[in-house]
């Protein structure tokens, strides 16, 4: 194959391998054998006359020529895919396999409120959900169309979003979707048994459901306007799943923190939870999304447009 006969498909294969830094991960995303993908990249390098990828048993790195080629080709491939999808949408809606990675806790309260309506509206989109605890930086090298992660706020995002807003070094794009207000909730029976806290300091006398039982999570910061109070809290229970936290609070066991959004509203109502210290909020929590590139296909845009309203305040407010 001469350089003049290099096919756009082969360039697209190279972009996938370079983006994911793995032949096996790229092969999975492309739904083709790893051996076939490796052979096609070898043929591309022979046609160009330059080595694009340094391979060894432990890692894959781009050569200087490969990095330059990647920087010029990725935008070209993304634009070509977008043009192809726009043509497809003239005869139908979004389609294809949509791979989404999100934490288990987010899936538990978001998907039940979303996925049935989404699949009915877009029957040609097949959804594959990964609920592992990998960080977003790890997920940037895996074949996901959407990676959703929690972060504490935009100025100090947790390790899952350490790349911050904007374009990550791998070419992935990281954006904050929403910053959720965080409130305190308890059941009526818990409050009847233990009394209702009137000030943040009163929380020291209550069972408080923390994320984990360690020093770092033994303080809650409460805010009311410009006033902020950091309060030590204790409790016999801890859970890092919001649905479980709502259930435990509904069993009259503790005061819990819950983000304020449409998707969590049914959990709050189902467990008959009442807001505690209504004039105060806890530090907000943000939800971030990581896209593999700045151009999102139609299936990705459809999914994100569908879930975003669920991340806003309840509709009756």
N, C-alpha and C positions, 0 to 999 in steps of 0.2 A: 504493500500500500504506500503510494507516494504521498508526500506532504500535501500535494494539491488535491488529493482525494480523501483527506481526513473528513470523517463524517461528524455532523453535529451530535449524533447519538453517542459517539465515542467521547466527545468533549464532555457531554453531560455525565457519562460514567466517571470520568476523571474528577469532575467537580464533586460528585457524591462521595468518592473515596477521600478526596482532599478535605472535604468539609467534615466528615465523620472520623478521619484519621484511622480508618479501619476498613479492610477489605470485607470482613465478615459482616459488620454492621451496615456497610453500604450495600452489600449483596442482599441482605434482608430487606432493606428499604426498597431496593429495586426488584425484589422477587426473582432473583436469578442465582444460579450456583456461584459460589465464590471462585471456583476454578475458572469459570467462563469470564467472570469479571476481571480476574487477574490477567488472563490471556488477552482480553481486549485492551487493557491498559498497556501491556507489553507491545502490542501491535501499534498502538498510538505513539508510544515512545520511539519505536523503530521508524514510523512514518515521519515523525518530526525530526528525528536524529539527535534527540537529547533525552537524558534521563530526567524524569519529572519527580519520581518518588524514590527515596531511599528506604529499602525494606530490610528488616531483620526480624528475629523471632519475638522480640519484645515490644517493638514500637514501629511506627510508620511516620516518616518525616518528609516534607517536601524539600526538594533541592532548590537552589536559588532560581533556576529556570522554572521549576514547578510552581513556586510561590508567585512568580511574575505571571505565569500562565493562568493560575487560579484567579488572581486579582482582575485580569482582563476578561476571563470567561464566565465567572459566576453570574455577573449581571446579565450577560447575554443569554445564558441558559434560563435564568429566572424570568426574563422578559419573554422568551420563547414559550415557556410553560404557561405563563399568564395569557398570552395570545391564544394558545391552544384551548385553554379553559374557557375563555370568553367566547370562542367559536362554538364550543360544546354547549354553553349555556343558551345559545340561540335556539337550540332544539330541545333543551331540557334544563333541569336544575343542577345543583351541585351533586357530584357523584364521587365514588371511589372510597378507599379505605382511609379513615381518619384515625391517626394514632395520637392519643392524648395521655399525658402523664400528669397525675395529680396526687397529693397526699390522701391517704385513706379517709382522714377526718373530713377533708373537703368533699370527697366523693360521696360520703355518707349523707351529707345534708344538701348537696347541690344536685346530684344526679336524680334522686327520686322526684325532685320538683321540676326537672327539666327534660330528662332523656326520652320519656314516652312521647311528649308533644313534638320533640325534635325529630324522632324517627318517623312519626306520622307525617310530618311536613316534608321531610327530605328522605324518602324511602330508598333512594339510590346511594345514600352515604352509609357505609358500614363503619361502626365505631369500635375501636379497640382501646381499652383503658388499662393503663399500667398504674398500680397503686403502691409502688415501691417507695422507699424513703431516700432514694438517691437525691443528691443536691442538683440544683438547676445547672451548675457548671458541668457536672457529670452528664446530665441529660443532653447537653449541647452536642455530645458526640454520639448520640443514639438516634434511631430513626423515628423521632416523634415530630408531629406537625405542630403540637401545642404542648407546652410544659407550664403547668400552673403551680405556684408555690406561695407560701405565706412569708411575710417579712414584717418586722415590727413597725418600721416607718421608712420614709424615703431618705432620711439622712443617715440612718444606721440600719440598713437592711441586713438580715441574718445571712449566714453563709450560703443559703440557698440562692441568694440573689446578689452575691458579692460583686458582680459586674456592674451593678447600678443601672439606672435608666440609660437607654441609648443602645449603641451597637457594641456588642462584646467583641473581644479580640478574635474569636473564632468566626466572626461574621454573623453570629446569632444576634437577635435584637431582643433586648429586655425592656419591658414597659411595666409601670405600675398601673393596674387596672382600676383599683379603688382603694381608698383608705376607710376602713370600717370603724364606726364608733363601737366602743366596747362598754357594756353596762353590767351591773351586778344583778343577779336574780336568785330567788329562793322560793320555796313553796309556802303556802299559807300556814300549813301545819308546822313546818320548821320554825317559822316566825312566831307562831303561837306558843311553841314549846320553849323557845330560847330568847324571845324578845326580838324586836326589830331595831337594828342599829340606827342611831340618829346622826352620828358623825363618823368620819372615816376611822377615827381612833377606836370606836366601838368594835371594829372588826377583829381586834386582838382578842376579844372574848368569844369569838364564834368559830365554828368549823368552816374553814374556807377550802374549797376544792382547787388545788393548784395543778399546774401542768406536770410537774415532777416534784418529788419530795427532796429538794436540795436547797442549799443556801441561795443560789441564784434566783430561784422561783419562790422564795419565802417572803417576798416584798411585793406589794401592789402599789402602783402610783395612781392616785386618784386626782382628777382635775375638775375644777369648777371655775370657768372663765380663766382669769389669770392666776388663780390660786391652785397650787399643786401640793399634795401631801403624799409622802412615801410611808406606807404603813406595813409593819411586819405582820405576817399572817401565818397561821398554822392550821393543821387539820389531819385527820386520820387517813384521808383518801387523796389520791392524785390520778388524773387521767388526761392524756393528750389528744383525746377525741371529743369533739364538741357535742356530737349526738349522745355519747355515753355520759358526758358531763351534765347534759340536760336531763337525762334519765335519772342519774344519781341525785341531782337536785330535786327532781320530782318525787323521789322516794323519801324526801324530808331529811336528807343526810348532811347537807352543807349548802353554803352560799357559793355560787359559781359565777364566772365571767362568761358572757356570751356576746359575740358580735351582733350588731343590729342590722339585719338585712332580710329581704323577702324569703330567702331559702331557709333561714333559721326560724322564722316566725311560726311555722307549723309545729316545730319542736317545742318552742316556748309555750304555745297554746296547749299542745297535747299533754304536756307535763304540768299544766296549771301553775306556771311560774309567775311570780310577781316581781317587778323591779324593786330593788333595794337601793336606798340612798338615791332617789330619783334626781336630785340636783347635781349628782356627780357622775363622771364617766371614768373608766379605766383607760390607760394608754391605748390608742388605736392600734389596729393590726391591718396591714396592707396585704393585698393579693397581687402578685406579679405574674406576668406571662412571659415566656421565652419562646420566640419563633426562630426557626433555623435560618431565616433570611428576612430581608425587609419586604419581600413580596409574598403575600399570603394567597394561597389558592382559594377558589370559591368555597370548597368544603370547610376550610378553616374559618373564613369570614362568616359563613352561615352559622357555624357552631358558636363562635364568639359573640355574634350579634344576638344569638338566642339566650346565652347564659348571662350576659351582662345585666339585663334588667333584674335578674334574680339576686344580683349582688347589691342592688340599691335598697333603700328603706322600704318597709312594708307598704303596700299600696293604700292602706286605709289611713295613712298618716299624711 
